[in-house]
């Protein structure tokens, strides 16, 4: 038994050593290839594109960078440091050449010196963000002009790097900028809204927002579908459920009540905090889902299907449905509401200096209501659930 244990440990150690050897070998190989690309790139003539252009491209770059500085020694440092670490780098010595290049080439970043003759870094920033707002601009600045570099952020610059810089400082800064860029792109992309089938079967939990095909969505985030009898079956939509998070109970309406548009139809409860929802149609309440309170945990799977809340015999259905959204218009509405909610919650937390919440959520709104105090919850209700048709 001891020999078997020894053999297993020895095998694990040998396996780790071999893996480390091949990893180091691969890293040395890649570094050598990048150094060769750096040497070869500096020999090529790109003057047809830009008189001062020097270009070094690597395979599968971490990012494509254009550096603009009137000091050649700074450009040399950018190329030597960033290329070996896996970035493709173009360098030019003035802003006008940089602007010509961004119109014909893809770049992730433009690094521009703040103090340059003819066209300074502020002008470069303004022009890049106007012509190619998808490119992130980084300011290169000295100690004496840090305040001016910070000012450029109001024109769209992402950040600034201070010279002189060491190799490690520049590499660490570049990595930080990559993370910022990925986060920005992720937040700017439209959230994914999935059209699903309306079913009484429980759906798998997902961070994707869903709208069943054939279901109407109200501005106040109720869903509605028509039964075979032509009645309006109603519940809360997936946007409302995901923003609210955990639901403890639902206060059902009274059967037989005649309700008018913009009146509160039912109330969702999180602890002892009520979240009212307005009716999407006028009419008489003819059914309530009395089983829902007993199985409220099913709402964590889906707010649709068998988790409906009540049924209304609508008295002006044709006209009321004109105020609701379905299909593509419902998807567009969800996308707009999700973006608005992200911005609104960030602003609520920023006002109260909830920096940890802003950093941890990174723009996510799922379960956001659970972290809000009563005043902030009231703000969310007024903006998203208490809308008047």
N, C-alpha and C positions, 0 to 999 in steps of 0.2 A: 504494500500500500504506500509506504514511504517513497519507494522508487518511482511509483506511478505519479505521485504528487510532485516529486522532484522533476520528472520528465515534463509534466504539464507546465510547471513554472519556467523551466529552461526553454520550452517551446515558445512560451509567451514572450520571454526576454529576447530570444533570437528574432521572433517576428517583429517586435518593436524596433530592434536595431536595424533590421533589413529595411523596414518601412522608412525609418529616419534617413538611412543611407540613400535610398532612391529619391526621397524628398529633397535632400540636400543636392543630389546630383541634378535633379530637374531644375531646382532653383538656380544653380550655377549655369546650367545650359541656357535658361531663359535670360539671365543677366548678360551672358556673353552675346546672345542674339541681339539684345537691345543695345548693347554697347556698339556692336557692329552696325546696327541700323543708324545709331547716332553718328558714327564716323562716316558712313556712306551718305546719309542725308545731307550733311554739311558740304559735301562735294558737289551736289547737284545744283543746277542753275534753274531757279524759279522766277527769274526776273521778268518773264513775260506776264506773270500774274501780278507781281508787285516787286518793285526794284530792290527792296531790302529783305524780301521774304527768304527765310530759311525754314525748311520743313523736315521733320523727323516723324515717321509713322511707324507704329508697332502693331503687331497682330493682336486682335481682340483688346483694344485699349480700354483702360478703366474709364477714360473720358478723353474727348478731343478738346484741346486748349489752344487758344490764340493769345499770345502775349504781345503787348504793345509797350515799348519803352524806348526813349531816345538814348539810353545808356546800353551799349553793346555788352558790357560786362554783366549787367543784370539779366539780359536775354540769354547769355551763355549759361548763367547759373540755372535759370529755369529749365533750359533744355537738358543739361547734364544731370540735374537732380530728378526731374519729373519723368524723363524718357526711361531711365533705368528702372524706375518704379512701376512702369507700365502705362504711361500716358503718351498719347500722340500730341506733338507740340509744333505749332507754327509760331514764328516770331517775326515781327516787323517793327520798324523804328519810328513810325508816325501813325496818327489816327486815320488819315485819309486812306492809306493802304489797308488798314484794318477794316474800314467800312466797305471797301470794294470786295474784300475777301468774304465777309459774312453774307454777302448777297449771293455768292456762288458756291459756298461750302458749308457743311454742317459743323458747328462747334457746340460743345456743351457750356464752355466758359470762355469769356474774354477777360484776361487780366490786363489792366491798363494802368500805366503810371499816372499819377495825379498831375504832376508838373511837367508839361511838355510844351515846346514852342508850337505855334500855329493853332494846334487843336489839343486842348488839355483833357484831362481825364473826365471832367464833368461833361464836356461836349461829347466825348466818346460814349459815355454812359447814356446820355440822352438819346444819341443817334442810334446806338445798338438797341435800346429798349423800344425805340420807335419802329425801327426796321425789322428787328428780330426779337420780339418780346420773349420768345422761348429760350433765348440764351441768357445765362446768368453772368452778371458782371461783377468782377472783383477789383478793387482799387489797390494799387501798389503805392505806398506812401512812406515818407520819412517821418521821424519823430515830430518835427516842427509842423507838419501838416495833418496830423491825426484828426484834429477837429474838423478840418475841411473834408477829409475822407468820410467822416461820419455824416456830414451834410449831404454827400452824394447819395446816401441811402434813400433820401426822399425823392430822388430821381430814378430809383429802381435798382441801385447797386445792392448786391446781396451782403457783402462784407468787405473788409479791407485786410491786407497783409502788410506788416511794417518791415521796411528794410533798414539796416542789413538783417538778413535772416540766415540761420544755420540750415543745413540739409534736413535735420530732423524736424525743425520747426516748420519748414515749408511742406514736408511730407505729411506731417500731422494736420496742418492747416488744409491741405488739399483733400485729405480724407474727410475732414469735418464738412467741407463744402460739398462733397459728394453726397453725404448723408442729408444735408439741407436740401439739395436739389431733388433727391429721390422723394423726400417728404413733401416738398412743394408740388411735384408732379402728381404724386399720389392724391394729395388733397384737391388738386385742380381737376383731376379726371372725374367725369360724371359717375356718381355711384351706380352700381349695378342693380337694376330692378328686374326681377324675374316674373314673367307671366306664367301662372300655373293653372292647373285645373281646380275648380271648386269641388271639394270632396269632403265627405264626413270622416275620412281616414286621417289620423294624426300624421303630420308632416315632420320630417327630420328638422332639428333645430339648426338654423343657419344664420350667419350674419348678413346674408343677402336680404334685401327688402323684396317682398312678394306682393303681387296683385293677381288674384285669380281672373282668368278670362271670363268676360261677361258680367263682371261685377262693377257696379258704379261706386265712385269715390266722391265724398263731399268735401268741401273746403275745410270743414271742421273735423275731418278725419274719421267719419263713419263710413262703413261700407254698406252697400245695399244690393240685394239681388231679388229677382221676382220669383215667387213660388208658382206652381202650376195653377193655383187659383187666382193668380194675378195680385197677390198680396206682396207688400214690401218687407222683406226680412232684413234686419239691421244689426250691425255689430261695430266694433272699433277696427280700424284698418291696421296694417302692419307697421306703418310709420308710428302711429300712436302707441302701439304695444311696445315697440322697441325703444322708443324714447322714454316711456314710463318705466319700463323694466318689470320688476316683480309686481304682481297684482294680488292683493289680499282678499278683495271682495268686490261685488258689483251690486249697487242699489238699483233694483229693478223697478220699472214704472208700474202703475196700476192698470189692470185690464179694464177696458171700457172707457178710459180717459180719452177725450178728444183733445188732440194737441195741434198747435199751430207752428208754422215755420219759425225758427229762431228761439223756440222754447226748449228748456233742458229736458231731454228724453230719459236719460239714465246717468248714473254717477259711478265712476270707477274709484275704488279706494285702495290706497297704498298706506297701510297702517291706519291711522285715523285721519289721513289727509284725503279730502274728496277732490276728484277731477271730473267736472261736469262735461257732458257731451250733448250738443244740440241736435234736434231731429233734422234729418235731411228732407223729410216730406211731411205734409200735413195730413191728418186723418184720425181714425180711431184705433187705439191699441187693442188688438184682438188676441194676442198670444204673448206670453213671456217664457223665457227659458229658465224655469225654476230649478233645473238640474245643474245649471252653471255654477251657482254658489257652492254646491256640494263638491264639484269637481273643478274648482277654479284653477288648479295647477295645470289643467289642459290648455289654458291660455298661453302657457309658456311654450307650447309646441306650435300653436297657430291660433290667431284670433278669428279665423274664418271657419266656414263649414258648420260643424255641429256646435261651435262655440258662439253662435248668434245670440243676441240679447233679447230682442223682441220683434214682433211682427205687427205692421200697421196696415189697416185697410185704408189706403190713401184716397182722398176725395178729389185730388187734382193732380194725378200722377203724371199725365203727359206734360203738363207745364212744369212740375217740380223736377222732372228728370233733365230738363234743359239746363238746370243749374249744376248738374253733376258731371263727373268726368269718367270716361271709360276708355280702355285700350291705350293707344299711344298718348292721348291727352292726359290720362291718369299717370302714365309713366313719367311724362314731362313734369307734371305737377309734383310727384314724389321727388324727382331729382332736384327741383327748385327748392322744395321745402327742406330737404336734407341739407343742402348747402346753407340755406338761411339759418337752420337750427344750429349747425356747426359754428357759424360765425356768432350767432346770438349767445350761445352758451360760453364760448370763449370770452366774449365781452363781459358777460355776467361775472365770470370768475376773475377776469382781469381787474374789474372794479373793486373786487374784494381781496385782491392780491392772492388768489388761490393758484400760485405758480405750480405747485405740485400736481394739481388736478389738470391744468393745461398741458403740462409736460407728459403726464401719464396717459391721458386720453388721446393725445396727438390727433385731435379733430374728430374722434369717434363720438357718436351720440347715443349708442346703445346703452340703456340703463342710466342715462344722464340724470333723470329726475330723482333717482335714489340718492344722489349726492348733493342735491340742492336743498337749501333751507326753504321755509314756507314762503318768504317774500319772493325768492327766486322762482319757486314753483308757480306762484301766482303770475309772475311775469311770463313764463312759458305758456300757461293756460290762456292768458289774454292774447298772446301773439299767434298761437297755433290751434287752439281748440275752442276758443270762444268767438269764432268769426260769425259775422252777421251776413246773411245772404241778401 
